[in-house]
Amino acid sequence: MILLQGFYYQDNFFKGGYKKVSVAKESKCDEKIAIDIKDVAANYGLGNIIEGFDFQVKKGETFGIVGLNGVGKTTLIKIILGLMDASSGYVKIFGKDAVEQESKAKVAYLPEKFEPPTFLSGFEFIKFSLSLYNKVFKKEEVEQAADRVSLSKEALARRVTSYSKGMRQKTGLMGTWLTECPLLILDEPMSGLDPRARVLVKDEIMACKRRGITVFLSSHILADMDEMCDRIGVIHDGELRFIGTPADLKKQTEQEHLERAFLKVIEKSKRVYES
């Protein structure tokens, strides 16, 4: 999990400085935009993984990124967070350069392979998470939040080494949305969750939206994306194949289910992807 004021990252990765994303041409600040992605490309030395990404995420919107493994979803998230340089273009968060501290202070992030520090209890981890944003830890509020995702207060008092994968994931999610940051970035938030927990977490994500929080997420569970997201973006072969509502994608592809619609969009791949 990254809590960007303190640059805390999974596996205790800690880094205090990031290079600026290269700026090509700046657009005017729009107060209604949470994330502004302009002509962004990225590569790892073997050609562009993504290129020409140009879109915006509105304040208060729940926006989902969809794609096969290896298409560049996590790469895009890293660029948005300032953890990786784009080879061209720029990213702005609420009108500010994404790598500026002012931007980072407004973002909380849960990575795909989240693992909390093993020496902490659930309560201690959440208290630490909140402290990075100068938020007061209120035990009763944390217990209420845990109850909403079916995580017991007894479990929160134990070290996370005793947790199942699903319990660790719930703890990470709580440590993210309890910050009340205006932008949450969630990479595979349903990882390790059983069907009941998925429903409860979806309810919490939609509650964040009702409070005006912007949510940017990626997931392979397209039925969840269909239910939660105002809009989605489909990444394939290094490009954005579609941006719009899940309903529009199903309509354009004449498919009843989002999974089938997604497969229609990515037909005739130029690249080989391993699942």
Secondary structure as the mmCIF struct_conf table of DSSP 4:
data_model
#
loop_
_struct_conf.conf_type_id
_struct_conf.id
_struct_conf.beg_label_comp_id
_struct_conf.beg_label_asym_id
_struct_conf.beg_label_seq_id
_struct_conf.end_label_comp_id
_struct_conf.end_label_asym_id
_struct_conf.end_label_seq_id
STRN STRN1 ILE A 2 LEU A 3
TURN_TY1_P TURN_TY1_P1 LEU A 4 PHE A 7
STRN STRN2 TYR A 8 TYR A 9
HELX_RH_3T_P HELX_RH_3T_P1 GLN A 10 ASN A 12
STRN STRN3 PHE A 13 PHE A 14
HELX_LH_PP_P HELX_LH_PP_P1 LYS A 19 SER A 22
BEND BEND1 ALA A 24 ALA A 24
HELX_LH_PP_P HELX_LH_PP_P2 GLU A 26 CYS A 29
TURN_TY1_P TURN_TY1_P2 GLU A 31 LYS A 32
STRN STRN4 ILE A 33 ASN A 43
BEND BEND2 TYR A 44 GLY A 47
STRN STRN5 ASN A 48 LYS A 58
TURN_TY1_P TURN_TY1_P3 LYS A 59 GLY A 60
STRN STRN6 THR A 62 VAL A 66
TURN_TY1_P TURN_TY1_P4 ASN A 69 GLY A 70
BEND BEND3 VAL A 71 GLY A 72
HELX_RH_AL_P HELX_RH_AL_P1 LYS A 73 LEU A 81
TURN_TY1_P TURN_TY1_P5 GLY A 82 GLY A 82
BEND BEND4 LEU A 83 MET A 84
BEND BEND5 SER A 87 SER A 87
STRN STRN7 SER A 88 ILE A 93
TURN_TY1_P TURN_TY1_P6 PHE A 94 GLY A 95
STRN STRN8 LYS A 96 ASP A 97
TURN_TY1_P TURN_TY1_P7 ALA A 98 VAL A 99
BEND BEND6 GLU A 100 GLU A 100
HELX_RH_AL_P HELX_RH_AL_P2 GLN A 101 LYS A 104
TURN_TY1_P TURN_TY1_P8 ALA A 105 LYS A 106
STRN STRN9 VAL A 107 LEU A 110
TURN_TY1_P TURN_TY1_P9 GLU A 112 LYS A 113
TURN_TY1_P TURN_TY1_P10 THR A 118 PHE A 119
BEND BEND7 LEU A 120 LEU A 120
STRN STRN10 SER A 121 SER A 121
HELX_RH_AL_P HELX_RH_AL_P3 GLY A 122 SER A 131
TURN_TY1_P TURN_TY1_P11 LEU A 132 ASN A 134
HELX_LH_PP_P HELX_LH_PP_P3 LYS A 135 PHE A 137
HELX_RH_AL_P HELX_RH_AL_P4 LYS A 139 ARG A 148
TURN_TY1_P TURN_TY1_P12 VAL A 149 SER A 150
HELX_RH_AL_P HELX_RH_AL_P5 LYS A 153 LEU A 156
TURN_TY1_P TURN_TY1_P13 ALA A 157 ALA A 157
BEND BEND8 ARG A 158 ARG A 158
STRN STRN11 ARG A 159 ARG A 159
HELX_RH_3T_P HELX_RH_3T_P2 VAL A 160 SER A 162
HELX_RH_AL_P HELX_RH_AL_P6 LYS A 165 TRP A 177
TURN_TY1_P TURN_TY1_P14 LEU A 178 THR A 179
BEND BEND9 PRO A 182 PRO A 182
STRN STRN12 LEU A 183 ASP A 187
BEND BEND10 GLU A 188 GLU A 188
TURN_TY1_P TURN_TY1_P15 PRO A 189 GLY A 192
HELX_RH_AL_P HELX_RH_AL_P7 PRO A 195 ARG A 210
TURN_TY1_P TURN_TY1_P16 ARG A 211 GLY A 212
STRN STRN13 THR A 214 SER A 218
BEND BEND11 HIS A 220 HIS A 220
HELX_RH_AL_P HELX_RH_AL_P8 LEU A 222 MET A 228
BEND BEND12 ASP A 230 ASP A 230
STRN STRN14 ARG A 231 HIS A 236
TURN_TY1_P TURN_TY1_P17 ASP A 237 GLY A 238
STRN STRN15 GLU A 239 GLY A 244
HELX_RH_AL_P HELX_RH_AL_P9 PRO A 246 THR A 253
TURN_TY1_P TURN_TY1_P18 GLU A 254 GLU A 254
BEND BEND13 GLU A 256 HIS A 257
HELX_RH_AL_P HELX_RH_AL_P10 LEU A 258 VAL A 265
TURN_TY1_P TURN_TY1_P19 ILE A 266 ILE A 266
BEND BEND14 LYS A 268 LYS A 268
BEND BEND15 LYS A 270 ARG A 271
#
